[in-house]
Amino acid sequence: MSGELDLLEAARGDEDAFAQLVGPYRAQLRAHCYRMLGSLPDADDALQETLLRAWRGLDRFEGRSSLRSWLYTIATNASLRTIERRPRRVLPVDYAPAADPHDLPADTLTGSVWLEPYPDGELGVADDLLGPDARYEQRESIELAFTAALQHLPARQRAVLILRDVLGFSARETAEVLETTPVSVDSALQRARKTVGERVPARSQQATLRTLGDSEVRELVNRFAQAWESHDVATLVAMLAEDARMTMPPQPSWYQGRDAIAEFLGRWPLSPVKRFQLLAISANGQPAAAAYILNEQTAAFEAESIIVLTFRDDGIEEITAFRTPGLFPFFGLPGQPPAEPSDGPAPT
């Protein structure tokens, strides 16, 4: 702590020292903004606003709270201001009923509507930076189901639940961040936990993945990728749970059940005229693949979607294909796949 205090003094007016001071918090602040906003670009904008406000306000920071609490106060309020300016982010299952796979998919909806994936390799949260009241392990707190559930909370309830249950802030610390009372915090937390509890599975994705084991998960992802690349709809559908879902934001159409998904895949993304290459990655603490599609005019594969897989013991529960090529740079992914494709995607 004395080292941080020394760095704090040095950081007043020194940009390099300031960068060192906030460096240990940068990744977790970004993840915090993402949980609040459900969007990578919005999270990065909120993070930049946070760091700018912290830099400009450092001379006024008197140390009555911890540096961590002060930074989260700025980040939380930056996120709350963003929420006031745009609608909440959702997944297609929250937007419209399941579609008929025999119909044309609905037109793409653009704008600040859809939840986006998160490159969980950049979580960067060490256990010693969390408070003692944290209820969620860090990868659980970034899973798609949990992040989607958060977006259904009123903004301040969302902030309370994240601060208390994800980051382990006390009721008093949370009240200071939000300029309210511990009693109000406890009341909001109770309501938020009820709403989220009704929307997330009883078993986290992390628990399921631990049960399957790393080698089994890698094999399943490889099998999925090979089936996708070879247009093997039968093999791919056999990997699904009976009530599986497939969604493709920013398209609102989504499909429920093996038969509907098989019909849709055969008609559209895995029709014989399309060719894909998939690269195994991870997103939101879950197995995922970066999908590249062949552009027939240029004869080159181009970024197409980030496909996030949600597993259950009985198979893949959900395929969420984020068809937003602009997300690839956020994952450190190239615009085109490696020149020499392997027999299957390499595990990460």
C-alpha positions as a Markdown table, in Angstrom:
| # | Residue | x | y | z |
|---|---|---|---|---|
| 1 | Met | 0.0 | 0.0 | 0.0 |
| 2 | Ser | 2.9 | 2.4 | 0.8 |
| 3 | Gly | 4.1 | 1.8 | -2.8 |
| 4 | Glu | 0.7 | 2.8 | -4.2 |
| 5 | Leu | 0.7 | 6.0 | -2.0 |
| 6 | Asp | 4.2 | 6.9 | -3.2 |
| 7 | Leu | 3.0 | 6.3 | -6.8 |
| 8 | Leu | -0.1 | 8.4 | -6.1 |
| 9 | Glu | 2.0 | 11.3 | -5.1 |
| 10 | Ala | 4.2 | 10.9 | -8.2 |
| 11 | Ala | 1.2 | 10.6 | -10.5 |
| 12 | Arg | 0.0 | 14.1 | -9.8 |
| 13 | Gly | 1.0 | 15.8 | -13.0 |
| 14 | Asp | 3.1 | 12.8 | -14.3 |
| 15 | Glu | 1.3 | 10.8 | -17.0 |
| 16 | Asp | 3.8 | 7.9 | -16.9 |
| 17 | Ala | 3.3 | 7.6 | -13.1 |
| 18 | Phe | -0.4 | 7.8 | -13.5 |
| 19 | Ala | -0.4 | 5.0 | -16.1 |
| 20 | Gln | 1.5 | 2.9 | -13.6 |
| 21 | Leu | -0.9 | 3.8 | -10.8 |
| 22 | Val | -4.0 | 2.8 | -12.7 |
| 23 | Gly | -2.4 | -0.1 | -14.6 |
| 24 | Pro | -3.4 | -2.9 | -12.2 |
| 25 | Tyr | -7.0 | -1.8 | -12.3 |
| 26 | Arg | -7.4 | -1.1 | -16.0 |
| 27 | Ala | -8.5 | -4.6 | -17.2 |
| 28 | Gln | -11.0 | -5.1 | -14.3 |
| 29 | Leu | -12.4 | -1.6 | -14.9 |
| 30 | Arg | -13.0 | -2.5 | -18.5 |
| 31 | Ala | -14.8 | -5.7 | -17.5 |
| 32 | His | -16.9 | -3.7 | -15.0 |
| 33 | Cys | -18.0 | -1.3 | -17.7 |
| 34 | Tyr | -18.8 | -4.3 | -20.0 |
| 35 | Arg | -21.0 | -5.9 | -17.4 |
| 36 | Met | -22.8 | -2.6 | -16.9 |
| 37 | Leu | -23.2 | -1.9 | -20.6 |
| 38 | Gly | -23.1 | -5.3 | -22.5 |
| 39 | Ser | -21.0 | -3.8 | -25.3 |
| 40 | Leu | -17.3 | -3.8 | -26.0 |
| 41 | Pro | -17.1 | -0.4 | -27.8 |
| 42 | Asp | -19.3 | 1.2 | -25.1 |
| 43 | Ala | -17.1 | -0.3 | -22.4 |
| 44 | Asp | -14.0 | 1.1 | -24.0 |
| 45 | Asp | -15.6 | 4.5 | -24.3 |
| 46 | Ala | -16.6 | 4.4 | -20.6 |
| 47 | Leu | -13.1 | 3.2 | -19.6 |
| 48 | Gln | -11.5 | 6.1 | -21.5 |
| 49 | Glu | -13.9 | 8.5 | -19.8 |
| 50 | Thr | -13.0 | 7.0 | -16.4 |
| 51 | Leu | -9.3 | 7.3 | -16.9 |
| 52 | Leu | -9.6 | 10.9 | -18.3 |
| 53 | Arg | -11.7 | 12.0 | -15.3 |
| 54 | Ala | -9.4 | 10.2 | -12.9 |
| 55 | Trp | -6.4 | 12.0 | -14.4 |
| 56 | Arg | -8.1 | 15.4 | -14.3 |
| 57 | Gly | -9.4 | 14.8 | -10.8 |
| 58 | Leu | -6.3 | 13.3 | -9.2 |
| 59 | Asp | -5.3 | 16.5 | -7.4 |
| 60 | Arg | -8.7 | 16.4 | -5.6 |
| 61 | Phe | -8.4 | 12.7 | -4.5 |
| 62 | Glu | -7.7 | 13.0 | -0.8 |
| 63 | Gly | -7.5 | 9.3 | 0.0 |
| 64 | Arg | -10.7 | 9.1 | 2.2 |
| 65 | Ser | -11.6 | 6.0 | 0.2 |
| 66 | Ser | -9.3 | 3.5 | -1.4 |
| 67 | Leu | -8.0 | 4.2 | -4.9 |
| 68 | Arg | -9.9 | 1.2 | -6.1 |
| 69 | Ser | -13.2 | 2.5 | -4.7 |
| 70 | Trp | -12.6 | 5.9 | -6.2 |
| 71 | Leu | -11.9 | 4.5 | -9.7 |
| 72 | Tyr | -15.0 | 2.3 | -9.6 |
| 73 | Thr | -17.1 | 5.2 | -8.5 |
| 74 | Ile | -15.9 | 7.1 | -11.7 |
| 75 | Ala | -16.4 | 4.0 | -13.9 |
| 76 | Thr | -19.8 | 3.2 | -12.5 |
| 77 | Asn | -21.1 | 6.7 | -13.0 |
| 78 | Ala | -19.6 | 6.9 | -16.5 |
| 79 | Ser | -21.5 | 3.7 | -17.3 |
| 80 | Leu | -24.8 | 5.0 | -15.8 |
| 81 | Arg | -24.6 | 8.1 | -18.0 |
| 82 | Thr | -24.1 | 5.9 | -21.0 |
| 83 | Ile | -27.2 | 3.8 | -20.1 |
| 84 | Glu | -29.3 | 6.9 | -19.9 |
| 85 | Arg | -28.5 | 7.7 | -23.5 |
| 86 | Arg | -29.4 | 4.3 | -25.2 |
| 87 | Pro | -31.6 | 1.3 | -24.8 |
| 88 | Arg | -30.5 | -1.8 | -22.9 |
| 89 | Arg | -28.6 | -4.5 | -24.8 |
| 90 | Val | -30.5 | -7.8 | -25.4 |
| 91 | Leu | -30.1 | -11.1 | -27.2 |
| 92 | Pro | -32.6 | -12.2 | -29.9 |
| 93 | Val | -34.4 | -14.6 | -27.4 |
| 94 | Asp | -35.5 | -11.4 | -25.5 |
| 95 | Tyr | -36.5 | -9.5 | -28.6 |
| 96 | Ala | -38.9 | -11.7 | -30.5 |
| 97 | Pro | -40.3 | -15.3 | -30.5 |
| 98 | Ala | -38.5 | -18.1 | -32.2 |
| 99 | Ala | -38.6 | -18.0 | -36.0 |
| 100 | Asp | -39.8 | -20.6 | -38.5 |
| 101 | Pro | -36.7 | -22.0 | -40.2 |
| 102 | His | -38.6 | -22.3 | -43.5 |
| 103 | Asp | -39.0 | -18.5 | -43.7 |
| 104 | Leu | -36.4 | -16.0 | -44.7 |
| 105 | Pro | -34.4 | -14.7 | -41.7 |
| 106 | Ala | -35.5 | -11.3 | -40.6 |
| 107 | Asp | -33.5 | -8.3 | -41.7 |
| 108 | Thr | -30.5 | -7.2 | -39.6 |
| 109 | Leu | -31.2 | -4.7 | -36.9 |
| 110 | Thr | -28.4 | -2.3 | -36.4 |
| 111 | Gly | -27.7 | 0.2 | -33.6 |
| 112 | Ser | -27.3 | -0.1 | -29.9 |
| 113 | Val | -29.6 | -3.1 | -29.5 |
| 114 | Trp | -27.6 | -6.2 | -29.1 |
| 115 | Leu | -25.5 | -7.7 | -26.3 |
| 116 | Glu | -21.9 | -8.3 | -27.5 |
| 117 | Pro | -19.3 | -10.9 | -26.6 |
| 118 | Tyr | -16.3 | -10.2 | -24.4 |
| 119 | Pro | -12.7 | -11.5 | -24.9 |
| 120 | Asp | -12.3 | -13.1 | -21.5 |
| 121 | Gly | -8.6 | -13.5 | -21.9 |
| 122 | Glu | -8.5 | -9.8 | -21.0 |
| 123 | Leu | -10.4 | -10.1 | -17.7 |
| 124 | Gly | -7.1 | -9.6 | -15.9 |
| 125 | Val | -8.7 | -9.8 | -12.4 |
| 126 | Ala | -6.6 | -11.1 | -9.6 |
| 127 | Asp | -8.3 | -12.6 | -6.6 |
| 128 | Asp | -6.4 | -10.2 | -4.3 |
| 129 | Leu | -8.1 | -7.2 | -6.1 |
| 130 | Leu | -11.6 | -8.5 | -5.1 |
| 131 | Gly | -13.4 | -7.7 | -1.9 |
| 132 | Pro | -14.3 | -10.4 | 0.6 |
| 133 | Asp | -18.0 | -10.3 | -0.3 |
| 134 | Ala | -17.6 | -11.4 | -3.9 |
| 135 | Arg | -20.1 | -14.2 | -4.7 |
| 136 | Tyr | -19.2 | -14.9 | -8.3 |
| 137 | Glu | -15.9 | -16.2 | -9.6 |
| 138 | Gln | -14.7 | -13.9 | -12.4 |
| 139 | Arg | -15.4 | -16.1 | -15.4 |
| 140 | Glu | -18.9 | -16.8 | -14.1 |
| 141 | Ser | -19.5 | -13.1 | -13.9 |
| 142 | Ile | -18.8 | -12.6 | -17.6 |
| 143 | Glu | -20.8 | -15.6 | -18.9 |
| 144 | Leu | -23.4 | -14.8 | -21.6 |
| 145 | Ala | -26.4 | -15.8 | -19.5 |
| 146 | Phe | -25.3 | -13.8 | -16.5 |
| 147 | Thr | -24.3 | -10.7 | -18.6 |
| 148 | Ala | -27.6 | -10.9 | -20.5 |
| 149 | Ala | -29.5 | -11.2 | -17.2 |
| 150 | Leu | -27.8 | -8.1 | -15.8 |
| 151 | Gln | -29.1 | -6.1 | -18.8 |
| 152 | His | -32.7 | -6.7 | -17.5 |
| 153 | Leu | -32.0 | -4.9 | -14.3 |
| 154 | Pro | -32.6 | -1.2 | -13.8 |
| 155 | Ala | -29.3 | 0.6 | -14.1 |
| 156 | Arg | -28.7 | 1.3 | -10.4 |
| 157 | Gln | -29.8 | -2.2 | -9.4 |
| 158 | Arg | -27.3 | -3.5 | -12.0 |
| 159 | Ala | -24.6 | -1.4 | -10.4 |
| 160 | Val | -25.4 | -2.6 | -6.9 |
| 161 | Leu | -25.3 | -6.3 | -7.9 |
| 162 | Ile | -22.1 | -6.0 | -9.7 |
| 163 | Leu | -20.4 | -4.0 | -7.0 |
| 164 | Arg | -21.6 | -6.2 | -4.2 |
| 165 | Asp | -21.6 | -9.7 | -5.7 |
| 166 | Val | -19.0 | -9.6 | -8.4 |
| 167 | Leu | -16.5 | -7.1 | -7.0 |
| 168 | Gly | -17.1 | -7.8 | -3.3 |
| 169 | Phe | -17.8 | -4.2 | -2.2 |
| 170 | Ser | -19.4 | -3.9 | 1.2 |
| 171 | Ala | -22.9 | -2.3 | 1.5 |
| 172 | Arg | -21.2 | 0.8 | 2.9 |
| 173 | Glu | -18.7 | 1.1 | 0.1 |
| 174 | Thr | -21.4 | 0.5 | -2.5 |
| 175 | Ala | -23.6 | 3.2 | -0.9 |
| 176 | Glu | -20.7 | 5.6 | -1.2 |
| 177 | Val | -20.2 | 4.9 | -4.9 |
| 178 | Leu | -23.9 | 5.5 | -5.6 |
| 179 | Glu | -24.4 | 8.3 | -3.1 |
| 180 | Thr | -27.1 | 6.4 | -1.3 |
| 181 | Thr | -27.6 | 4.5 | 2.0 |
| 182 | Pro | -26.5 | 0.9 | 2.9 |
| 183 | Val | -30.2 | 0.2 | 3.6 |
| 184 | Ser | -31.1 | 1.2 | 0.1 |
| 185 | Val | -28.2 | -0.9 | -1.3 |
| 186 | Asp | -29.4 | -4.0 | 0.6 |
| 187 | Ser | -32.9 | -3.5 | -0.7 |
| 188 | Ala | -31.8 | -3.0 | -4.3 |
| 189 | Leu | -29.5 | -6.0 | -4.0 |
| 190 | Gln | -32.3 | -8.3 | -2.9 |
| 191 | Arg | -34.5 | -7.3 | -5.9 |
| 192 | Ala | -31.6 | -7.6 | -8.3 |
| 193 | Arg | -30.6 | -11.1 | -7.0 |
| 194 | Lys | -34.2 | -12.3 | -7.5 |
| 195 | Thr | -34.4 | -11.0 | -11.1 |
| 196 | Val | -31.0 | -12.4 | -12.1 |
| 197 | Gly | -31.7 | -15.7 | -10.3 |
| 198 | Glu | -34.8 | -16.2 | -12.4 |
| 199 | Arg | -32.9 | -15.7 | -15.7 |
| 200 | Val | -29.6 | -17.6 | -15.2 |
| 201 | Pro | -29.3 | -21.4 | -15.1 |
| 202 | Ala | -29.0 | -23.1 | -11.7 |
| 203 | Arg | -25.6 | -24.4 | -12.8 |
| 204 | Ser | -23.0 | -22.0 | -14.1 |
| 205 | Gln | -21.3 | -22.6 | -17.4 |
| 206 | Gln | -18.0 | -22.8 | -15.5 |
| 207 | Ala | -19.3 | -25.7 | -13.4 |
| 208 | Thr | -20.4 | -27.5 | -16.6 |
| 209 | Leu | -17.1 | -27.0 | -18.3 |
| 210 | Arg | -15.2 | -28.3 | -15.2 |
| 211 | Thr | -17.3 | -31.4 | -15.3 |
| 212 | Leu | -16.6 | -32.0 | -19.0 |
| 213 | Gly | -12.9 | -31.4 | -18.5 |
| 214 | Asp | -10.5 | -29.4 | -20.7 |
| 215 | Ser | -9.6 | -32.2 | -23.1 |
| 216 | Glu | -13.3 | -33.1 | -23.7 |
| 217 | Val | -14.2 | -29.4 | -24.3 |
| 218 | Arg | -11.4 | -29.0 | -26.8 |
| 219 | Glu | -12.5 | -32.1 | -28.6 |
| 220 | Leu | -16.1 | -30.9 | -28.7 |
| 221 | Val | -15.1 | -27.5 | -30.1 |
| 222 | Asn | -12.9 | -29.2 | -32.7 |
| 223 | Arg | -15.7 | -31.5 | -33.7 |
| 224 | Phe | -18.1 | -28.6 | -34.0 |
| 225 | Ala | -15.7 | -26.6 | -36.1 |
| 226 | Gln | -15.0 | -29.5 | -38.4 |
| 227 | Ala | -18.7 | -30.2 | -38.9 |
| 228 | Trp | -19.3 | -26.5 | -39.6 |
| 229 | Glu | -16.5 | -26.3 | -42.1 |
| 230 | Ser | -17.6 | -29.5 | -43.9 |
| 231 | His | -21.3 | -28.6 | -43.9 |
| 232 | Asp | -22.0 | -31.7 | -41.9 |
| 233 | Val | -25.4 | -30.6 | -40.5 |
| 234 | Ala | -26.2 | -34.1 | -39.2 |
| 235 | Thr | -23.1 | -34.3 | -37.0 |
| 236 | Leu | -23.5 | -30.8 | -35.8 |
| 237 | Val | -27.1 | -31.2 | -34.8 |
| 238 | Ala | -26.3 | -34.5 | -33.1 |
| 239 | Met | -24.1 | -32.5 | -30.7 |
| 240 | Leu | -27.0 | -30.3 | -29.7 |
| 241 | Ala | -29.3 | -30.7 | -26.7 |
| 242 | Glu | -32.9 | -31.5 | -27.7 |
| 243 | Asp | -34.1 | -28.0 | -26.8 |
| 244 | Ala | -31.0 | -26.2 | -28.1 |
| 245 | Arg | -31.3 | -22.6 | -29.4 |
| 246 | Met | -29.4 | -20.8 | -32.1 |
| 247 | Thr | -29.2 | -17.0 | -32.2 |
| 248 | Met | -27.4 | -14.6 | -34.6 |
| 249 | Pro | -27.3 | -11.0 | -33.5 |
| 250 | Pro | -27.6 | -8.5 | -35.1 |
| 251 | Gln | -30.3 | -10.6 | -36.8 |
| 252 | Pro | -33.4 | -10.9 | -34.6 |
| 253 | Ser | -34.4 | -14.4 | -36.0 |
| 254 | Trp | -33.5 | -17.3 | -33.7 |
| 255 | Tyr | -34.4 | -21.0 | -33.7 |
| 256 | Gln | -35.4 | -23.5 | -31.0 |
| 257 | Gly | -34.9 | -27.2 | -31.1 |
| 258 | Arg | -32.8 | -29.6 | -33.1 |
| 259 | Asp | -35.2 | -29.9 | -36.0 |
| 260 | Ala | -35.6 | -26.2 | -36.5 |
| 261 | Ile | -31.8 | -25.6 | -36.2 |
| 262 | Ala | -31.1 | -28.4 | -38.7 |
| 263 | Glu | -33.5 | -26.9 | -41.2 |
| 264 | Phe | -32.1 | -23.4 | -40.8 |
| 265 | Leu | -28.5 | -24.5 | -41.0 |
| 266 | Gly | -29.1 | -26.5 | -44.2 |
| 267 | Arg | -31.0 | -23.8 | -45.9 |
| 268 | Trp | -28.7 | -20.8 | -45.0 |
| 269 | Pro | -25.3 | -20.7 | -43.3 |
| 270 | Leu | -24.3 | -24.3 | -44.2 |
| 271 | Ser | -25.8 | -24.4 | -47.6 |
| 272 | Pro | -23.3 | -25.9 | -50.2 |
| 273 | Val | -22.6 | -22.5 | -51.8 |
| 274 | Lys | -20.8 | -21.2 | -48.6 |
| 275 | Arg | -17.4 | -22.0 | -47.3 |
| 276 | Phe | -16.0 | -21.4 | -43.8 |
| 277 | Gln | -12.9 | -21.6 | -41.8 |
| 278 | Leu | -13.2 | -21.6 | -38.0 |
| 279 | Leu | -10.5 | -20.8 | -35.4 |
| 280 | Ala | -11.0 | -21.8 | -31.8 |
| 281 | Ile | -11.0 | -19.0 | -29.3 |
| 282 | Ser | -12.8 | -18.2 | -26.0 |
| 283 | Ala | -15.3 | -15.5 | -25.1 |
| 284 | Asn | -17.3 | -14.7 | -22.0 |
| 285 | Gly | -15.5 | -17.5 | -20.2 |
| 286 | Gln | -16.9 | -20.0 | -22.7 |
| 287 | Pro | -15.6 | -22.0 | -25.7 |
| 288 | Ala | -16.0 | -20.1 | -28.9 |
| 289 | Ala | -14.9 | -20.0 | -32.5 |
| 290 | Ala | -14.0 | -17.1 | -34.9 |
| 291 | Ala | -15.7 | -17.9 | -38.2 |
| 292 | Tyr | -14.3 | -16.7 | -41.5 |
| 293 | Ile | -16.4 | -16.9 | -44.7 |
| 294 | Leu | -15.2 | -17.1 | -48.3 |
| 295 | Asn | -15.7 | -14.0 | -50.4 |
| 296 | Glu | -16.2 | -15.5 | -53.9 |
| 297 | Gln | -15.3 | -12.2 | -55.5 |
| 298 | Thr | -11.9 | -11.9 | -53.9 |
| 299 | Ala | -11.4 | -15.6 | -53.3 |
| 300 | Ala | -10.3 | -14.8 | -49.7 |
| 301 | Phe | -11.8 | -15.7 | -46.4 |
| 302 | Glu | -13.0 | -12.7 | -44.4 |
| 303 | Ala | -14.2 | -12.2 | -40.8 |
| 304 | Glu | -17.8 | -13.2 | -40.4 |
| 305 | Ser | -18.8 | -14.0 | -36.8 |
| 306 | Ile | -17.8 | -14.8 | -33.3 |
| 307 | Ile | -19.6 | -18.1 | -32.4 |
| 308 | Val | -20.0 | -18.6 | -28.6 |
| 309 | Leu | -21.0 | -22.1 | -27.4 |
| 310 | Thr | -23.0 | -22.8 | -24.2 |
| 311 | Phe | -22.7 | -26.4 | -23.0 |
| 312 | Arg | -24.9 | -28.7 | -20.9 |
| 313 | Asp | -24.2 | -32.3 | -19.8 |
| 314 | Asp | -26.6 | -33.4 | -22.7 |
| 315 | Gly | -24.9 | -31.4 | -25.4 |
| 316 | Ile | -24.7 | -27.8 | -26.7 |
| 317 | Glu | -27.5 | -25.8 | -25.2 |
| 318 | Glu | -27.0 | -22.7 | -27.3 |
| 319 | Ile | -25.1 | -21.4 | -30.4 |
| 320 | Thr | -24.8 | -17.7 | -30.3 |
| 321 | Ala | -23.2 | -16.4 | -33.5 |
| 322 | Phe | -22.4 | -12.7 | -33.2 |
| 323 | Arg | -22.4 | -11.7 | -36.9 |
| 324 | Thr | -20.4 | -8.5 | -36.4 |
| 325 | Pro | -17.0 | -8.6 | -38.1 |
| 326 | Gly | -16.1 | -5.4 | -36.4 |
| 327 | Leu | -15.7 | -7.3 | -33.1 |
| 328 | Phe | -12.7 | -9.2 | -34.4 |
| 329 | Pro | -10.0 | -6.6 | -33.5 |
| 330 | Phe | -11.3 | -6.5 | -29.9 |
| 331 | Phe | -10.4 | -10.2 | -29.7 |
| 332 | Gly | -7.0 | -9.6 | -31.3 |
| 333 | Leu | -8.1 | -11.6 | -34.3 |
| 334 | Pro | -6.9 | -10.9 | -37.9 |
| 335 | Gly | -9.3 | -10.0 | -40.7 |
| 336 | Gln | -8.4 | -13.2 | -42.5 |
| 337 | Pro | -7.6 | -16.6 | -41.0 |
| 338 | Pro | -4.0 | -18.1 | -41.0 |
| 339 | Ala | -2.8 | -18.8 | -44.5 |
| 340 | Glu | -2.3 | -22.5 | -43.8 |
| 341 | Pro | -5.4 | -23.9 | -42.2 |
| 342 | Ser | -4.8 | -26.8 | -39.8 |
| 343 | Asp | -6.8 | -30.1 | -39.7 |
| 344 | Gly | -8.9 | -28.5 | -37.0 |
| 345 | Pro | -8.8 | -25.3 | -34.9 |
| 346 | Ala | -6.0 | -25.3 | -32.4 |
| 347 | Pro | -7.0 | -25.1 | -28.7 |
| 348 | Thr | -6.4 | -21.9 | -26.9 |
